[in-house]
């Protein structure tokens, strides 16, 4: 026999370390430890047996892997933290001595991210360690994007410095630019929480959530220091990811950022992308419309004429990347002048839209032929992003929405679609006439419409994007009751409720009948176990018409001892569960058989007995359920206890899910019957 | 101004050399004239005149500053705007130069006396001396210079005179021109320079300040020195260091090192030089520029990426679930909560809510508000990312049906009892035990009413009844195996009775009686065992006739034991039977020999309380169940063969498979255990399907692979237990039927169970006696029965009456005390 091993030297006791122990081992403060954990991606574990893992008698809550903590011991950041701590001590000492000059000299070396928005150290090596490949980084981008987009929309406070917010915003916009250029946005969803986007980059699905542009409500229980630590890491990560993405499509990173335009609210438009010349595909830049200089109208007309001729072939090959020269010329071409009207078609998008069978597998072409105008009540930023990401190159908006629009002129004749989100106002005839007169006016009378363009609500864009086809715009007209907006992220599972499919396709058989017979429709009486369970007993459908029954089941023929029978039934009601129904069935079928025989003898055709289908269905279902229950119980008896527990859990969760689906179906049935549901697209 | 004044004098003395200039300067000359006109004659001595004019200057200046010089810049102004004026001035200086050149002329004649002779007022000679020039070392240098010699008297004394006093020469000092009215007028016309709006308290006139005075005031206000150019801290003029010591203080010679360049310094300098060259020392830059410079650098961090497999223990954070339909801002209407659901959500504690949001339909995008808990949710997510312990959980994504064992269909395992076919009524009080006779026609039962009854099995008709226990209930009834004789054994209290019920043909009856009576001879001949002291040992049991009344009824033998008998178990040949009386200490288990009327106590001592015994169906083995274990003994070799440990706490009953190799055990702790005797002493299968204690277990002995257990929870489970002859294959156990619904009275449910010797019927002991029968009433279940010829055959031999149940009397239940008391209390 070997030596007796000491307790706590092997196994779980050695593999796990509590948080306090870890902090003590690393000789850092708890906030620093937290930072390290966040950056290095180290998280607590749940030991199999807490009792074995903890060496103390008191119950520890958090355990880390000892190996993880050992790995932290060699972290260069740890040294940085220590230096920083020493420096802070020096500063406070200098201040205590009243040596302001010394303190300010030392202060210059100190890391003050809340002021500068930047720390003294970089997290580059951490990113390299955590994400050995680019794909790994992409896989982990969900939380990163959600967090940075949130911070880009936050107001600056003393815990959230303005520089940090500005940097978040820049990184996010740069990322959006990449998505626009590479057309990798796939889906988007307007939820009550915010807008979900899903992009597919190098085969990785990235899903993130962007809040609506409102002031975020900050409650006291949110610790911005923790969030700030995450943001610091995510900023570094997204910076590198952006660099890689930009380089991969042949763009220079960082893109040029125009501070002035950004100040004027041209968010995406404040960046100008440029190719890096290494196998660069010159990406189409957004077309903007400078209105500041008005050239000579005659000369302009000449140019326009020429350009419109030149532009005809170009429009057909719009998918191909344009060179910057044509873009520049295009700028001129799009100048809205009075003379241009007769050359431009009144509604260029009209015939295109009339083809409902538009099948676009390439997301870059979905909106590429249209010119959008966003009314001032619509959210400009998400609309601009999603439209551009799906190939739209000309988006105009109201001047109040900021700079960077293709046009601010609502009456621009090249506009094919206008996104509105306001209730329709009844316009009287005078106003309408006035509009006719004021055709050239910059402002429209509220409620009036420009002929030759399509008015839609914003949801049209999202639904079109998610279904990869242009939806019928008449369903999405201003003031119309919109069809439900469905999440594109839900995977259709058989047996689960699918709101887009018709109701009768997904109902169980007899479900409607049951629902009808149930007076209270809200609670479905049937449990769904019947569906789930294996049908072992289906062969029980025995021919019940056979004659010659004896002994059991024929007691009720005896009228003399009816009371005794009652008594018996009381005592032995459970001896056989299906007995009574069997009797009924057999009696019924025997009667039927008898009648048939008689009819055969007499040669008279027996009129079909009109069976009550509802009652039949109910009875049958009850019988089947009973049989299956019995069968299930029998099978359960032979299972081990562990397996039985698992089975019971699964059955429970399945039952719950089915119950939810059933409730939804019942609600929908009710709504459809009352006929007040919205149209389904 | 002094030189100009001198100029005037010079001009007046000399013949006007340049009249043009004097014309231009007339205004000034006029002013000066006021003071100098009286002494114009004695201004020939230059130095004197100069000094005089200097002294006068001070006064004139002061006066001018007070009143006459209201526009001091006018002079300068005229100078600047008029270049000719400045030219005039330069001319003036030229003339003074000329005058200076002339100066030596009077000094040349030395003999000339230092006085001049003038005539005084009386016409006499008066010597007028030159004014003494008080040079630096003249003795009156300290005398105060007073211009007005009137002394310390108020000026008002001279108010009525045109002069204000006398100078040292006794000349009148004329009152300066004032022109107050004119000044006031001018003041009212435009605000003069230096006007302050204040009144001088000393003079009562408006207080005007000059540019210089204002400058002084400003300097005082700003805490500067009032005088410009005053240096309060002049460089100290070193006194001692300025003086060079002639003699050295130390006589030591100068060391050589003072004349050689320092090597150490050279080293240090070179170090710095090298550092600069190598770029280790950067020239100083202001920190602001440095911050500008440290813009983030971008590079491809994944340039040389090498895929690294994840660490085996790494658990990546789960992604946030994608949004479902109900999260939409405009969801399908069926996802919207009803009023009740909404209220339930609102009243629930936030932690208990299934979803943290309530599906809402906003209709259009402009109505969608900001999500309140956005930051909170993100914060929670961050907390989860770094704070939540991660566990890998394997989720079984399978159909739960696949977990269920594949059992053969019960239809395939038929026949087994499913339906209650007959009830036997007649016992008063609880029925304790039942048994079916080996031929399968009769059913015997015994109960708390002290009677043993025999029923016709198929009809439920009571054939015969005998009251054997006068005050005690019948605990157990058992038929003797073998069809040559019909003998029923029953135990009531301490007595075991052997009965021959008069239900069979006379031959069998006679044979049975003979079998019972045969042993009387043996018993009388037998030698009685002696105790140690020679006294006759008290026999373990007494075999006697029960009395004439009972003998007439068919009760032939009464065996009286020491304690209450609970179990009777017959050997397969019918010559031996064993009884168990658990309360007895040593004689708990007794083996009786029918042919010899002999009773033996095989075990002196048993580990624990004996529960029940069984004879092996084919081999000479005897099984004794105590509380925890079952021991099997070889009767021939008289040794212990095996100890079976079912692991149950308290064994209630057990039964041996007719094959002899398998055993089922029922226990009070709700377990049913199947033992394979060849395999192990531990159970092969443990089944715990009952809510309450199991009372009885029984194999079917007539060829059907069935066994059943009866429990206090009022239910009864029938199993299909097929024992395969192949040693390698395990027994197959399939539950086939649960018979429920028996009444539970005072915590006692089904007490006993027996199988029909040939048919798949079981007799269940409830409060009444019920016969469980094959379900679906034979003709309906054709398929399973078709394969079972024996059943069809037996069916034919026992025609069944259609009228099923036949009852004897109305029931009256006595709330009898439970039988299991003894067993439970131990």
Interface residues (C-beta under 8 A of the other chain):
Chain A: X34 X37 X38 X42 X43 X44 X45 X46 X62 X63 X65 X108 X116 X118 X124 X127 X128 X131 X132 X133 X134 X137 X139 X140 X142 X143 X146 X147 X150 X189 X190 X191 X192 X193 X194 X196 X198 X207 X209 X211 X212 X214 X215 X216 X217 X218 X219 X221 X222 X223 X226 X227 X230 X239 X240 X243 X244 X247 X253 X254 X377 X378 X379 X421 X422 X457 X458 X459 X481 X482 X484 X485 X486 X487 X489 X490 X499 X522 X532 X533 X534 X536 X537 X539 X540 X542 X544 X546 X548 X549 X550 X551 X552 X553 X554 X555 X558 X564 X568 X571 X572 X573 X574 X575 X576 X579 X582 X586 X630 X632 X633 X634 X635 X636 X637 X638 X639 X643 X646 X647 X650 X651 X654 X664 X665 X667 X668 X671 X677 X678 X680
Chain B: X287 X291 X294 X296 X298 X299 X300 X301 X302 X305 X306 X307 X308 X313 X315 X316 X317 X319 X320 X322 X323 X324 X325 X327 X328 X329 X330 X331 X332 X333 X334 X335 X338 X357 X359 X360 X362 X363 X364 X365 X366 X368 X369 X370 X371 X372 X373 X374 X375 X376 X377 X378 X379 X381 X382 X383 X385 X386 X387 X388 X389 X390 X391 X396 X400 X401 X403 X404 X405 X407 X409 X410 X411 X418 X419 X420 X421 X423 X687 X689 X733 X734 X735 X736 X738 X739 X740 X741 X742 X743 X768 X770 X772 X773 X775 X776 X777 X778 X779 X780 X781 X782 X800 X802 X803 X804 X805 X807
